[in-house]
Amino acid sequence: MLNLIAQIAGFTGALCILLFGMNMLSNGIQKGAGSGLQKLLGKITGNRFYSVLTGIGVTAIIQSSGATSVMVVSFVNAEILTLEQAIGVIFGANIGTTVTAWIVSLFGFSFSISALAIPLFGFGYILKYFKKVKLHNFAESFMGFALLFMGLGILKESLTLGPAATKIFFIINSWGAGGILLGVLIGAIFTALIHSSSAMTAIVLTMAANGSLSWQLSAAIVLGSNIGSTVDAVMSSFGASINAKRTAFVHVGFNVAGTVIALLVFKTFLEFIDFIVPMEPAENITTHIAMLHTVFNIFSTLLFIPFVKQIAAIACKVIPETAEHKDEHYHLPAILPHSRISADLYSYQIQTEISKMCAKTMEMFDSICNSFLRPENAEKENEYVKFLENYIDEMNSAITGFLQKCSRLPNANHDDRKHFNSLLHVTDTLENLSDETCSLMHTVKKYVSNEGFDLNSQRSKEIEEYLEKVRAFFEQTCLYFTFGFSKDEILAGEAIEHEIDITKATLKTASRQRLESGADVQEELQYIDIVRKIERAGDCIYYMLKNI
């Protein structure tokens, strides 16, 4: 009993080191690559073969099909990728994840690398403190690579099963088709629990190398792990857009369908692997398993890639658009931050939401302009502006909380945190701008409701021109937020803000002169109040520009 407990504890510890190493390796590569991988995904065209190659490349680099799947679901959610483009990347991700199996098969069992792993870990740890060296962002990848093989080495020692456990696997193997299905189920469930098909494959390779698993049962568990690997995509789609949910559905459907087809020709499939891999399975089983993993995913991709459009159509029918009632409250559709995914990825999601926040604020400006043109609708426009102001408050609260979680992610580097902090300032400024605009709308409503209001009067024309100047400034700033800007454009923005300040002083002087000439005091006070609030709105816009 004590030996069994010690063996279970050793296996658990080794598995945790292996998973931690894989996670650190993936995080380190993503952190070092910065936004490069996300930009690569974001530039995918409609060519399905290019999408597959991109999926292969990104997954092979970051060593995690789950991370790639979450990226893809996130990009679909942010409307950066279409459903059809995402399907190609998912196909490629399944092929890319087989690289881990080959690394473990070729290096994990051919010779001992424990003597190299420890110095490699030390090199990565020391590299973390050389922040002026560009390579320091990859420090965690060196440490993760070392931990991966250290965990694998301990796993090999802890998975030397006793006679009882070996007998259980022998019995399962003797059940024929039932044993194969049970193996698939074991692979799917265990992979879903540990969130890593690569780690599951490493365990299978280790147990097979120790003689604990037969060739057939190893193959069945590896096939099952492909189904379990979809758990990350499914979880990431909770609360996401309809197309993001369809993407997760396609991922599950593709992996399940490929596994079912492989099971239908299971015996022939294994014979084909035996044919292309030298030596018998008993003599070279780790290479057989790695080859099976690769061939299975390549064949599945080749089989389904001609039908990408049809698969997308099926996903749209299975998960149709719902006739949602108008919800007066904001719900953040962005996928919640996950420590396995590069922090830079989340800026793509949240920038989309901040752009929507800009659009809502622009609607507030439009309502003010409409109140001048149609004073009879001022009360209705005022109520709508109040609704928008409350909605933007909810957006600010949700987006701020999301950004704070992102900035605390362990794989967020200095540039990521700086960018998230900048987005926090932009979001907060937009909320302040909405408050100012709501207050402005309230004053405008009273101004246009006066019996003596004249749209063609000098005062009204001055307010309209001043308001349009600030509105155009905000529109330009929103474009800068979306597409970027140059130093010259920043200087132009400063000039506009200065011009807004000068215009305020000029209009206030003109109002005082009208008061001295006997103009209506109440109307002039409302006029000055409107001018002051428009100028404060311009200040908010300028502050937003400085923080983009």
N, C-alpha and C positions, 0 to 999 in steps of 0.2 A: 504493500500500500504506500509506504514512504517513497519507494522508488517511482511509483506511478505519479504521486503528487509532485516529486522533484522533476519528473520528466515533463509534466504539464506546465509547471512553473517555468522550466527552462524553455519550452516551446513558446509560451506566451511572451516571455522576455525577449527571445530572439525575434519573434514576429514583430513586436513593438519596435525593436531597433531597426528591423528591415523597413517597416512602414515609415518610421521617422526619417530614415535615411533617404527613402524615395521621395518623401514630402519635401525634405530639405534640398535634395537635388533639383526637384522641379521648381521650388521657390527660388533657389539660387540662380537658375538659368533664366527664369522669367524676370527676376529683379535685374540681372545683368543685361538682359536683352532690352529692358525698358519697354518702350511702346512699339519696338520693331515688330514683334510677333503680332500684336493687335493690328498694326497698320497693314501687315501682310494679309491678315484675314479680311480687313476692311476694304482692300483693293481687289478682292475677288470679282471676276467678271462672270458673265453668264455661261462661260465655257465649263461644262461639267467635268471635263478631264483635268482642267487647271484647278478646279475646286478640290478634286480628289488628291492631286499632287500636293496642294497646299496643306490639306489635312494630314497627309503622310509626313510632310516635312515638319510641321509644327509639333505634331505628337512625338515624332522621333527625337526632336530637340528637347522638349520639356519632359519626356518620359512619362506621360500621363494622358491616356485617352479621355479620362474623366475630366481633367482640366480643360482639354480641347473642347469637349462636349459642352461644358458650362460656358466657355467662351462663345461657342456658336449659338447656343440658346440665348445668351445675353445680347449678341449682335442682332439676332432676329428680333428680339424684344425691343431693341433700340432702333429697329428699322434700318440697320446698316447692311444687313444681308437679307436676301429674299429666301423664302422657304426652299426653292429649288437649289439655290447656291448652297444653303446649309446642308442639304441632303448629300451633295457631293463631298463636302468637308467631313461629314460623319462617316461616309464610306472610307475616306482616306485615313481618318483617325484610327479606325479598326486595324488597318494595315500597319500604320505607324507604331502602334503599341506593341507589335510583335518584336520590335528591336530589343526590348528588355529581355525577352526570352532568349534571344541569340546571345546577348551579352552574358547572361547568367550561364547559358549552356557552354559557351566557348571559354569563358574565363573563370567561372565559378567552380568548375569541376576538373578542368584540365591541369591546373596547378594552384598551389596555395598563394594567395596574395595578402595574407594577414600581415606579412612583414612590410608590404607596401602601403596597406590601408592606414596604419597608425601614423606614419610620417605624412601621408597625404592629408589626414585629418588635421594634424598639427600645422601643416602649411596653410590650409584653409582658415584655420582659427587665427593664425598670425596675420594673414592677409586682410582680415576684417578691419584691422587697426591702421592700415595704410590707405586712408580715405582719399589721398591725393592721387593714388594710382587707380586708373580706370578699371583695372582688373578686380578691384576690391569688391565690386558688386557680385562677382562670381564666387566669392569666398565660400558661401554656403553650398554651392554646387560641389566644390571639392570635398567639403566635410560630409555632405550627403552621400557622395559616391563612396567615400571610405566607410561610412556607417552601413551602407547597403551591403557591401561585401563582408564587413564584420558580422552583421546580422545573419547573412547567408552562411558564413562559416559556423556560427553558433547553432544555426538551424540544422545544419548537417549533422552535428553532434547530438542534438536533442531529439531528432526525428528517427533515431535508431529504435524502431518499435520492438516491443516484446513479442513473445509467441502468441499471446492472446489477441493483441491488436492485429498482428499479421494474419492470424486465422480469420478474423472478421472480414478483412479485405479479400481474403481468398474465397470466403463464402459468397460475398457480394459479387465477385468476379464470376463465380460458378452459376449465378442466376441467369446468365445469358442476357437477353434483351432487357429483362427487369433490372439486372445489375447495372447495365449501361444507362438506363433512364434514371436510376438512383444516383449514379455518378454525376449525371448532368444536373440533377437537382441539388446535390451537395455542392457542386461548383458554383451554381447560381446563387444559392443562399449564402455560402461563406464569402463569396466575392462581394455581395451586397452588404454584408456585415462589416467587412474591412475596407470597403470602398476602393479596392485596387485589384484589377485583374492581373496586373503585372506581379504583385505580391503573391497572388493565388497561383500564378504560373510558376513562380520561383519555388513555392512550397511543393507543388506537384513535381517539378524537376528534381527537387531534393529527395522527396520520398521515392520517386522512381529510381533515382541513382542509388539509393540505399537498398533497393529491392523490395520495398514495402508495397509499391503499387505496380500492377501489371501494365502492359502497354495499352490494352483496351480500356481499362478503367482510367488511366491517366488521360487518354484522349477524350473520354466522356467528360471528365471533370473540367478539362480545358475548354471544351465546347460550352459547357454550362457557365463557365466564368464569363464568356462573352455576353450572356444574358444578364448576369449579375452586374456587369460593368455599366449598365444603363441607368443604375440607380441615381447617379449624380445628375444626369440630364433630367430625369423625372423630378427630383427634388428641386432643382433649380428653376423648373417651369411653374412651380406653385406661385400663384399671384402674378404671373407674367402675362404677356399679351396672348391673344388667341393663336398667332403664328408661332410664338415660342412654344406653346403647348403642343402644337402640331409637329414641331421639330423634335421634341422629346418623344412624341408618339412614333414618329418615323424611326428614330434611333432604336426604340424598343422593338418595333415591328421588324425592322431589318435584321437585327441580331437574332430574334426568335425564329424568323423565317429561314435564315441561313442555317441555324442550328438544326431545325426540323429537316431541312433538305439533306444535311450532312448525315443525320441519323437514319434517314431512309436508305442511304447508300453506304452505311457505316462500314461494313466489311470491305466493300470495294475501295472505299476511301482510304482505309488503313493499308490495304494492299498496294495502292498507288504510292503512298508515302514510303512503304518498305522498298518499293521499286526504285524510287529516285534517291533514297538515302543509302549510302554504302553500309555494309554489315547488317547483321540481324538486330532487331530491337533490343534484345537482351544484352548485346555487346555495345550498343551505342544509343541507348534509349533517350538521353537528353537531347541529342541532335534530332531524333525522330519527333519528339514532342515539339521542339522549336519549329521544325519544318511543317508539322501538321498545323500549328497555330498560324503560320504565315500563309500556307497554301489555302487553308480554309477561308481566311479573310480576303485573299486575292480573288479566289474563285467566286465568293459571295458578291464582291464588288463588280466583277466582270459580268456576273449574271444579272444584277439589278441595275447597273448604270445606264443601260439603254432605255430604261423605263422611269427615269427621274420625274418627268412631267406627270406620268400616270400615277406614280407614288404620291406626288404632291396633291393630285386631284382626289385620291382616296383619303388622304389625311384631312383634306378640307370637308369631305363628306362625313367622315367619322366624327370630326370635331368641327361642327358648323358654327357660323356666326350666330350669336344669340341676340334676340331683340331686347337689349338691355334698356330698362327705364332710366330716365335722366336722374343721375345721382348728384345731389347738391353738395356732396362732400368729396374731397380729393383722396384718391388711393394711389400710393406710389407703386407703379408697375415694375420698377427696377428690381432685379434679382438681389437678394440680400448678400452682403459681403461674405465671402468664404475664404478661409485662410489658405486654401490650396491654390487659389487663383491669383494671378498677378494683380496687384492693387491698381495698376495703371488701367486695367480693363474697365473698371467701374466708372472712370471719368467719361467713357463713351456713353454709358447708360444715363448718368446723371446730367450730362451736358444737354442731352435731348430733353430732359424734364425742365431744366433751367430755361431752355429755348421756349418751351411751352409757357413757362412763367412770364417770359418777356412778351409773348403773344397776348397773354391775358392782360398784362399791364397796358399794352398798346390798345387793346379794346377799350380800356378805361379812357384813354386819350380820345379815341374815336367818339365815345359817348359824349364827352365834353364838347367836341366840335359839332356833333349833331344837335346838341341843345341850343347852340347859337343859330343854327339854320332853321330849326323847328322848335321854337320855345314852348309850344303846346305839349311837346313830349319830354320836357325837362324833368318832370316828376318821375316818369317811367324810367328815363335814363339814369336818374339819381339812384333809384332802387336797384337797377342793374349794376351800377358801379359799386354799391354797397355789397351786393352779392359777390362780385369779383374780388373786392378787397378781403372779404372773409375767406374766399376760396384761396387766394394767394397767401393769406396767413397760414392756412392749412398746408399749402405746398411748401412754404418756408420751414415749417415745423418738421415735416416729413423729410425733406431734402437735407436739412441741417443734421438731423439725427443720422441719416444714411452716410453723409460725408464724415461725421465724427467717428462712426464705426469703421469706415474705410481708412481713416488716418491712423487708427489703432491696429490695423492689420500687421502681423509680424513681418510680412514680406514687403511692406511699404518702405521704399527708400526715401532719402532726403528730398529728392525731386518730386516724388509722389505726394509726400506730406505738404510740400510747398504749394503744389498745384491744388490739392484739396482745400488748403487754407484760403487760396485765392478764390476758389468757387464758393466757399463759405461767405466771403466778403461780398461777392457778387449777389448771392442769394439774399443776404441780409439787406443789401442796398436796394434790391428790387422790392423787397417788402416795405422798406421805408418810402420808396418812390410811390408804391401803391397807396400808402397812408396819405402822402401829400396829395396825390391825385384825387383820392376820395374827398379829402377836405376841400380841394379846389372845386370839385364837382358840386359840392354842397353850396359853396359861395356863388358859383356860376348860376345854379338853379335860382337862387334868390335874385340875382342880378337880372336874368332874362325874364323873371316873373313880374318885374316892376311894370306898372302901367305905362310908364314913359319909355319903355325899352324900344330902341330903334336899331335894327341890324345895320343900317347904313350910316349910323352916326360915327363921328370921329373916334370916340372912345371904343365902340364895338370893333371898329376896323383895327385899331391899335392892339386890342386884346387878341383878336383873331390872328393877326400877323405874328404877335409875340408867342402865342400858343403854338402856332404852326412851326415857328423856328425851333422851339424846344422839342416838339414832337418829331421833327425831322432829325434833330440831334440824337434823340433816343433810337429812332429807326436805324440810323447809321451805326450807333454803338452796338445795337443788336446784331447787325451784320458783321461787325468786327469780332464779336463774341463767337459767331458761327464760323467765320472764314479766316480770322486772323487779321493782323494789321501791321503796318510798317511804322518806323519812327516818324516819318513825315505825316502820317495820318494821325498819330498821337499829337503832334504839334498843331495840326489842323483842328483837332478836338479841343485843345487848350485855347485856341483862338476863338472858337465858337463859344466856349464857356465865358471867355472874357467879354465877348460881344453881347452875350445874354446879360451879364452884369451891367454893362454900359447902358443897354436898352432899358433895364429896370430903372436906373437913375434918371434917364431921359424922360421916361413915362411918368415917374413920380413928380418930376419938375413940372411937366405939362399939366398934371392934375392939380398941383398947388396953384398954378397960374389960373386955371379955370375956377378954383375955389375963390380966389381973390377977385375974380370977375363976377362972382355971384352965382356960380353953378350950384346944383342941388347937392347938399352936403352928404346925404345918405348914399346917393349913387356914386359920388366920388370916393367915399370911404370903401364901398364895395369894390370899386374899380382898383383902388390902391391895394386892397386885400388880395384881389385876384392876381395883380401884377407880382406882389410879394410871393405868393404861393407858386406861381409859375416859375419864378426865379429859383425857389427852393427845390422845385422839381429838377431844374437844370443842374443844380449843385449835386443832386443825387445821381443824375446821369453821368456827370463828370467823374464822380467818385467811383462809379461802376466801371467807367472806361479805364481809370487808373489801376483797377484791380483785375482786369481781364488778363 
